[in-house]
Amino acid sequence: MSPRAAWRLETLGFERIHDFVGGKLEWLAAGLPTEGTGPHYAVAGEAVVPATYACGPGTHSGMIRSQLDAGSDSMCAVTNQEHILLGRVRWRDLPEADDVPVEDFMQPGPATVRTIEELRPLVGRMQKAGVKTIFVTNSKGSCSACCAGTMRSEPCAKDRTPT
């Protein structure tokens, strides 16, 4: 609610009042409950699965190789200590040597969408561009397990896209 509304409720005697600074979109993006009878539009946050593996820029290639499943869809989210997404490493990007730091071969600045992104148009754009997987982050760019990870276009197109 707005700060003005919060102050008004306090003057009316309410004691447990919270000023949710992010507003309704942040509330929805956080997956918090809502009420109402309006139409529901599926969003990216509802289709997200945790990233296969997350590592820091200093992690060595051998460690990533030991954690990822071999295959073209296997991907590592490269994050800093605050879980901000810095880059990605796909299985095919791994160098042969096991002692190469991620920052030397990661793909910096991967494409992301927010958890609140409406799913149907997102899946359409992904399919049109031939993108199979995209990182889903919160509004701060964080790719934490609780609210973000990756989303694949195929299962979403079949199972989760609203009609």
C-alpha positions in Angstrom: 0.0 0.0 0.0 1.1 3.6 -0.4 2.7 5.4 2.6 -0.3 7.7 2.7 -2.7 4.8 3.1 -0.4 3.2 5.7 -0.4 6.4 7.8 -4.2 6.7 7.5 -4.7 3.1 8.7 -2.4 3.9 11.7 -4.5 6.9 12.6 -7.6 4.7 12.5 -6.0 2.4 15.2 -4.5 -0.4 13.1 -1.3 -1.6 14.6 0.1 -4.2 12.1 0.7 -2.0 9.0 3.3 -2.6 6.4 4.4 -0.3 3.6 5.1 -2.7 0.7 7.4 -0.4 -1.3 7.5 -2.6 -4.4 3.8 -2.3 -5.0 1.5 -4.9 -6.5 3.9 -6.1 -9.2 6.6 -6.9 -6.6 4.0 -8.6 -4.5 3.0 -10.8 -7.4 6.6 -11.4 -8.5 7.4 -12.7 -5.0 4.6 -15.3 -5.4 2.6 -13.9 -2.5 -1.1 -14.7 -2.3 -3.8 -12.6 -4.0 -7.5 -12.6 -4.0 -10.1 -11.7 -6.5 -12.2 -13.1 -9.3 -10.5 -11.5 -12.3 -8.8 -13.5 -15.0 -5.5 -15.2 -14.1 -2.6 -14.8 -16.4 0.2 -17.3 -16.0 3.6 -15.6 -15.4 7.2 -16.7 -15.8 7.6 -17.1 -12.1 5.0 -19.9 -12.1 6.9 -21.9 -14.8 10.4 -21.5 -13.4 12.7 -24.3 -12.3 15.8 -23.8 -10.3 19.0 -23.4 -12.4 20.8 -26.7 -12.9 23.8 -25.3 -11.0 25.0 -21.9 -9.7 28.6 -20.9 -9.2 30.7 -17.9 -8.7 33.1 -16.3 -11.2 36.1 -17.9 -9.5 34.8 -21.4 -9.7 36.9 -23.7 -11.9 35.7 -25.6 -14.9 36.3 -29.0 -13.4 33.9 -28.2 -10.5 31.2 -27.2 -13.0 31.8 -30.3 -15.1 31.3 -32.5 -12.0 28.0 -30.8 -11.2 26.3 -30.4 -14.6 24.6 -33.2 -16.5 26.3 -33.7 -19.9 24.0 -32.3 -22.7 23.1 -29.2 -24.7 20.4 -28.0 -22.2 22.6 -28.2 -19.1 23.5 -24.8 -17.8 25.2 -23.1 -14.9 24.1 -19.7 -13.6 27.1 -17.5 -12.7 26.2 -15.3 -9.8 28.0 -13.1 -7.3 27.7 -13.4 -3.5 24.4 -11.5 -3.6 23.0 -14.1 -6.1 22.9 -11.4 -8.9 23.2 -13.1 -12.3 26.5 -12.2 -14.0 26.7 -14.8 -16.7 26.0 -18.3 -17.8 28.0 -21.4 -18.8 26.5 -24.1 -21.0 27.9 -27.6 -21.1 29.3 -27.0 -24.5 31.2 -23.9 -23.3 33.3 -25.9 -20.8 37.0 -25.9 -21.7 38.9 -29.2 -21.7 41.2 -28.2 -18.8 39.7 -28.4 -15.3 41.5 -25.4 -13.8 40.1 -22.6 -15.8 38.1 -20.0 -13.8 34.5 -19.4 -15.0 35.1 -15.7 -15.6 37.5 -16.7 -18.4 34.9 -18.5 -20.5 31.4 -17.6 -19.2 28.9 -15.8 -21.4 28.4 -12.5 -19.6 25.1 -10.8 -19.3 22.6 -13.5 -20.4 19.1 -12.5 -21.4 16.7 -12.5 -18.5 13.0 -11.9 -17.9 11.3 -11.0 -14.6 9.1 -13.4 -12.7 6.1 -11.2 -13.4 6.4 -11.5 -17.2 3.2 -12.8 -18.7 3.9 -16.4 -19.9 2.0 -16.6 -23.2 3.7 -13.8 -25.0 7.0 -14.7 -23.5 6.8 -18.3 -24.8 5.7 -17.0 -28.2 8.8 -14.7 -28.4 11.1 -17.5 -27.2 9.8 -19.9 -29.8 10.0 -17.3 -32.6 13.6 -16.6 -31.7 14.5 -20.2 -31.3 15.4 -19.7 -27.6 14.8 -22.9 -25.5 15.8 -21.6 -22.1 15.9 -18.2 -20.4 16.9 -17.1 -16.9 14.1 -15.7 -14.7 15.2 -13.2 -12.1 13.6 -11.0 -9.6 13.5 -7.2 -9.9 17.0 -6.9 -8.4 18.5 -9.3 -10.9 18.8 -12.0 -8.4 18.7 -15.6 -9.5 18.0 -17.2 -6.2 16.5 -20.7 -5.8 13.4 -19.3 -4.0 12.0 -17.3 -6.8 14.0 -17.7 -10.0 15.9 -20.0 -12.2 15.4 -21.0 -15.8 12.4 -21.6 -17.9 12.1 -23.8 -21.0 9.7 -22.8 -23.8 8.5 -26.3 -24.8 6.9 -27.5 -21.5 5.4 -24.1 -21.0 3.9 -24.0 -24.4 2.3 -27.4 -23.8 1.4 -27.4 -20.1 1.3 -23.9 -18.6 0.2 -21.4 -21.2 -3.2 -20.0 -20.4 -6.1 -20.4 -22.8 
